[in-house]
């Protein structure tokens, strides 16, 4: 059982949010919420809101889900569109000016029960190694 929550067009860059996501990946939801409460980054509040939404989605999809066994299986932050404010510029060398770019990101969190297979796959995906994914596929056979 998996449930997903997405938050689009967040007003921060994806690299800043990715640092916070690395702290909670693979943890139980209660432990992840406790961690997010004390992270000083501004992205932590955005991640916490999305994580609570994913938990609510899991509870609404399956009434008999054990909320203590739910884990953060996968989470990632993708680039969103740049907001180009045409009225604001930053000075550059030799009298030039560049537009100020406000970065956005799209955040996705997948939570689910902590079966061993799903944790192996999520660990391999978060590691980003093709060899480890192949090893997980062989172990499933």
C-alpha positions in Angstrom: 0.0 0.0 0.0 1.4 3.3 -1.1 0.1 6.9 -1.0 1.5 9.9 -2.7 1.4 13.6 -2.0 2.7 16.3 -4.3 3.3 20.0 -3.7 3.9 22.1 -6.8 5.4 25.5 -7.4 7.0 25.8 -3.9 8.8 29.1 -3.5 12.3 27.6 -2.9 14.9 25.9 -5.0 14.9 22.1 -5.4 18.5 21.7 -4.1 17.5 23.3 -0.8 14.5 21.0 -0.4 16.6 17.9 -1.5 18.9 18.5 1.6 15.9 18.2 3.9 14.4 15.2 2.0 17.7 13.3 2.5 17.2 13.5 6.2 13.8 11.7 6.2 14.2 9.2 3.3 13.5 5.7 4.6 12.4 6.7 8.1 9.1 6.0 9.8 6.7 8.9 9.5 6.6 9.7 13.2 10.4 9.8 13.3 10.5 11.9 10.1 8.0 14.5 11.5 10.1 14.7 14.7 13.2 15.3 12.6 11.5 18.0 10.5 10.4 19.9 13.6 14.0 20.7 14.5 15.5 21.3 11.1 16.3 25.0 10.7 15.9 25.2 6.9 12.8 27.0 5.5 12.1 24.0 3.3 11.5 21.8 6.3 8.1 23.4 6.9 7.1 22.7 3.2 8.3 19.1 3.4 6.4 18.6 6.7 3.2 19.9 5.2 3.5 17.5 2.2 4.4 14.6 4.5 1.3 15.2 6.6 -0.7 15.3 3.4 0.8 12.0 2.2 0.0 10.4 5.6 -3.6 11.7 5.4 -3.9 10.2 1.9 -2.6 6.9 3.2 -5.2 6.9 6.0 -8.1 7.8 3.6 -7.1 5.1 1.0 -6.9 2.3 3.6 -8.9 2.6 6.8 -7.0 -0.2 8.6 -3.5 1.0 7.9 -1.2 0.9 10.9 0.2 4.5 11.0 3.1 3.4 13.2 4.4 1.1 10.4 4.2 3.7 7.6 7.5 4.8 6.2 8.8 7.4 3.7 9.5 5.1 0.8 10.5 7.7 -1.8 10.8 11.4 -1.9 12.2 13.8 -4.4 12.2 17.5 -5.5 12.2 18.5 -9.2 12.9 21.9 -10.7 9.9 24.1 -11.2 9.6 27.1 -13.6 11.7 30.2 -13.0 9.7 33.2 -12.0 11.2 36.1 -13.9 10.2 39.4 -12.3 10.6 41.9 -15.1 10.6 44.9 -12.9 13.5 43.8 -10.7 17.1 43.6 -11.9 20.5 43.0 -10.3 23.5 45.0 -11.4 26.3 43.2 -13.3 29.7 44.2 -14.6 30.3 47.0 -17.2 26.9 48.7 -16.6 24.8 45.7 -17.5 21.8 44.3 -15.6 20.3 40.8 -15.3 16.8 39.8 -14.3 16.3 38.3 -10.8 15.2 34.7 -11.1 13.0 33.2 -8.3 13.4 29.5 -8.3 10.5 27.1 -7.7 10.3 23.3 -7.2 7.9 20.4 -7.3 8.0 18.1 -4.3 6.7 14.5 -4.2 6.6 12.2 -1.2 5.5 8.5 -1.3 4.7 6.8 1.9 3.7 3.2 2.5 3.9 0.2 4.8 7.4 -1.0 5.6 7.6 -4.3 3.7 11.2 -5.5 3.0 10.9 -5.4 -0.8 9.7 -1.9 -1.0 12.5 -0.7 1.3 15.1 -2.4 -0.8 13.8 -0.8 -4.0 13.5 2.6 -2.4 17.1 2.4 -1.0 18.4 1.4 -4.5 16.5 4.2 -6.2 17.6 6.8 -3.7 21.2 5.6 -4.1 20.8 6.2 -7.8 23.0 3.2 -8.8 22.0 1.1 -11.7 24.0 -1.8 -10.4 22.1 -1.8 -7.1 18.8 -1.7 -8.9 19.8 -4.7 -11.0 20.8 -6.5 -7.8 17.3 -5.8 -6.3 15.6 -7.1 -9.4 17.6 -10.3 -9.2 16.8 -10.8 -5.6 13.1 -10.4 -6.3 13.2 -13.4 -8.8 
